[in-house]
Amino acid sequence: MRAVVCLVLVAAASPASADAFDAPAGFYDGVGGTGASLERDLRERMSRGHNQSRYGDMKDSAAILDADPERPGFLLTAYDRQSVRARWDGGRTWNREHVWPQSRQPGSARDSSRGNLGDQHALRPADPRLNSSRGNEHFVGAGLTGGPRRTGGGFFPGTADRGDVARSLFYSSTRYGLGLVRGEPGGQQMGDLDTLVAWHYLDTPDDFERRRNHAVYSRDLNPRFFQNNRNAYVDLPEAVWSVFVDQRNDSRLSLAGAATDADGGSARTQRETVYRGASPSRAGGTLGLAAEGVDPTYYRVTAAGVLSLTDPSGDGDATTLRAAVGPAAFDAGPAPVGYRVAGGLSATAGRKAGSLTLDNLDLTTDGGRGRGANDADDVFTYELTVLDHATASLAAGETRRSGSLDLGVVALGGPGFAEDVAVFNRSGTPGFTADLLADGTRSDDARVSAGSFGTVAGGAAGTARVLLRGDRLGSVDARVSLDAREPAFAGQRPIEGLDLSVTGRVALGGDATLDGRVDARDAAALRAGRLAGADAWTGGDFDRDADVDADDLLVFAAGFGTVENAGEAARAGGPAAGSGDAVLAAGANASAGDGSADFLYDVLTGDFFVDADGESLWSVSVTTLADASAAGSPAADWAFADFGNQLELTDRSAGAAATDGSFLFASLTAGLTADAFGGVSYFSLASDTARTGGVVLLIPEPGTLAGAAVLLVFASRRPRTAGASA
C-alpha cells in the first residue's frame, strides 16, 4: 500500500461541534489504541446493543435510510445516485444490493436472514441492472472516475459512491470478522484493500452518507428498523489507516507560508485595528494549507470565536476535499479553508478574536516526530481590535480643550522659564482607546513655544513643555495651540486640539520691583526675599528655580544699573565720564543732572575713586592684592581690586593706621551687619547725615572675607569732585 499511495488529505466529514448526524456524546468512550487493539474496541462498540435487522426489513427501511433529500417519496440508488420511487415494488424499480456479495459471506440471503446479510449498513438499494452487472465482483479502479461499470476483472462503483462502498466493507470486516485482502480476493474475501483505502480518502463521508449512518442507528429517524449501532468508519474515518494499513503514517499538515516546528505545529496571526463603527477590511478569507509526507490522512478544521467556516456546500460546517486522481496512485493536497468573520464586531470597543485549528486526525504514532498522530495542531488566529477615538483634554475628569497658563516674569537675555502642561487622553473603554499623537504646535508670539507631548495612551497623561524666552522686553499674551491626531486605522477622524492662553512678562534681570530699572531698591527686595524664603521674581528669584540664592545675585549683578528704554534695556552711564546722567535721562525713573548716574557709571566700569574727605569709594585698577600693594595703595583696612564688572574685597591690614582711603570703611565698619545667605552674605551700610546708605553684596570664602567678590557697591550719592584720584 505504501508503495503506491501518495499524499491525500481530506477534511473530516463531521464538524467539530455536534450536529444532527453525529454520534451521541460519549458514544465512543473507551475506544482507543491502534491496530488490532483499536479494531477490537471498534468491534465491541459496533456490536454493543446492536438490534440485528433482517434482510426483508430493507424493503421498507430503504425509503428512510436512502431517502432523496430533494424529493419526498423517492430514494437514491447505490453507485449511480439515481432518484427513484421509494415504495417497494417487488424489485422492479430497485432491489437490495449486498455491498459485500452474499456469495462471498456465510449463509444465504432470505428475508429472515440476519447478520451481515441483513445488516442495513451492508445493504443498499440499487438499480436491478447495475446489481446484476456487478454480480459478486470485487471492487477495483483506484484511479478511475465517472459512472459505475465493470472493468479490469472487477467493478468500479462510480465516483459518487466509491468512499461509501469502502466504508461499508470496512464495517462488515470489523463487525463480522470478514476478510479484506489486497489484490483479487478468493472465497469469502473482498478487495481490493488498497483500492478501498484510496477511495476512503478520496471520497469523504458526505451528508447523505452521514445521515444514512445515523438513520440506521436512530430510533427517532427509523423507529421500526433502527439497529442501535453505527458504522464507526463513517464517524471516525481517521481509524482506517491504523486498522487496515500500518502504524507509520508520515503525514504532516501546516498552514501555508508558516514556519513549522519540530512537532509539526505552525501558526499564523492576522491582526486588524479599526475604530468603533468602522468596518474591518474584509469579511472573510481563504486559508491555504500545506502538507508533507506520502501517506494520506484525515484532518479537521475547527472554527472558534468570531470565525466560522465556509465550504462549497455552503453549510459552513466542514471543508471539502478537491482531489486529483492518477492511474496508479492518488494524490491530492488539502483544500483551502474558507472562513468568514462575524458581522457587527465594531459596534463596541474591545478585542474580538477567532481561530481556525487544523488537526491531523491520524491515530498512528510510529511515523516519527511531528508525523501522523504526533503532528501538532496548526492554528490561524484572527484578532480585531476595536478602539474608541482619542480625546485630547487639559483635564482628567472632563473634556477641557482650552486653558490658561501664567509663566510669570523672566529675565531679558536669560534662558527663560518653562512649565509642563498636562495633556490627557480621556478613555472611553479602558484599554481600548486610541493613542493621542502630538501633531505639532503653534504660537502667535515668538517668545513663547511649546514642545511635543508625544504619544499618550488612552486614560493616561503626557506633558507639553511651554517655554517663555527672554528675547524681548514687555508683557506676553500669547495663544499656543497643541495640535493632535490619532493613528490611521479604518474610521480615523480629526482630533480637536488644545488651546492655551499664555501670559507673562520679560523684564530686566534683577528688576525685582518691576519698575523698569535695576537699582538699590531691587537689591533690598532681593535681600528681603531671601530672608523671607521667597521663591518669586519679586522676592529675588530671577533665575526662576524656586529658590533665592547666589545664582540670583549673579543675575542681579549683571543687570545692575540697567533701565528699560523704549522697550529695550539700556545701561546707565555712557562711554565717557559725565555721560551717565544723559543715559539715564531717558528712563522714567531717571533724575538727570544730579551726578548720581555718573557715579553709578564709574562703579560699573571700574573707574572707582576716593575723595579727600573719604566719603567716596576708592579702588585700584590691579588684579591682585600683591599688585595693589606694589602699586603703593594706601594701607587701608579694606581694598578693592577691579576685575571688570566684579570686584575683590580683601582685608589687607587689619588695625593699620587710617589713611585717606580708609575713612569710609573705618567709619562704616561698626555699621556692617552680615546675614546668612547660603554662601552669600549681605552687608548693610549704616546711614548717617554725611552719607546715603547703600548695600554691599559679598560672596565670601568659608569663614573669612579673604578673596570675597563684591558684586555691587552703591554707597555715596555725592557727585564726583574734580581732582579725585582714580
Sequence and secondary structure as in RCSB ss.txt:
>XXXX:A:sequence
MRAVVCLVLVAAASPASADAFDAPAGFYDGVGGTGASLERDLRERMSRGHNQSRYGDMKDSAAILDADPERPGFL
LTAYDRQSVRARWDGGRTWNREHVWPQSRQPGSARDSSRGNLGDQHALRPADPRLNSSRGNEHFVGAGLTGGPRR
TGGGFFPGTADRGDVARSLFYSSTRYGLGLVRGEPGGQQMGDLDTLVAWHYLDTPDDFERRRNHAVYSRDLNPRF
FQNNRNAYVDLPEAVWSVFVDQRNDSRLSLAGAATDADGGSARTQRETVYRGASPSRAGGTLGLAAEGVDPTYYR
VTAAGVLSLTDPSGDGDATTLRAAVGPAAFDAGPAPVGYRVAGGLSATAGRKAGSLTLDNLDLTTDGGRGRGAND
ADDVFTYELTVLDHATASLAAGETRRSGSLDLGVVALGGPGFAEDVAVFNRSGTPGFTADLLADGTRSDDARVSA
GSFGTVAGGAAGTARVLLRGDRLGSVDARVSLDAREPAFAGQRPIEGLDLSVTGRVALGGDATLDGRVDARDAAA
LRAGRLAGADAWTGGDFDRDADVDADDLLVFAAGFGTVENAGEAARAGGPAAGSGDAVLAAGANASAGDGSADFL
YDVLTGDFFVDADGESLWSVSVTTLADASAAGSPAADWAFADFGNQLELTDRSAGAAATDGSFLFASLTAGLTAD
AFGGVSYFSLASDTARTGGVVLLIPEPGTLAGAAVLLVFASRRPRTAGASA
>XXXX:A:secstr
 TTT   BEEE SS SS  TTS  TTTTTT   SHHHHHHHHHHHHHTT     GGGHHHHHHHHTB TTSTTEE
E TTT  EEE S  SSSS EEEESS GGGSSS   TT  GGGT TTSEEEE HHHHHHHTT  B  TT  SS EE
ETTEEE  GGGHHHHHHHHHHHHHHH  EE SSS  TTEE  HHHHHHHHHHS   HHHHHHHHHHH TTT TTT
  S   HHHH TTHHHHHHT S    EEEETTS B TTS EEEEEEEEEETT   S SEEEE EEEESSS EEEE
EEEEETEEEE TTSSSS      EE SS EEB    EEEEE S GGGS EEEEEEEEEEE     TT TTSGGG 
  EEEEEEEEEEB   EESSSSS   EEEEEEEEEETTS  EEEEEEEEE  SSTT B  EEEEEEEESSTTEEE
    EE TT EEEEEEEE  SS EEEEEEEEEEEE    BT      EEEEEEEEEE TT TT SSB SHHHHHH
HHHHHHTT  SGGGT TT SSS SHHHHHHHHHHTTEEEETTEEEESS SSTT HHHHHHTSTT  TTSSHHHHH
HHHHHT   B TTS S   BS SSHHHHHHTT    SEEEEEETTEEEEEE  TT    GGGHHHHHHHTT EEE
EETTEEEEE   BTTB   EEEEE  TT  TTEEEEEEE       TT B 
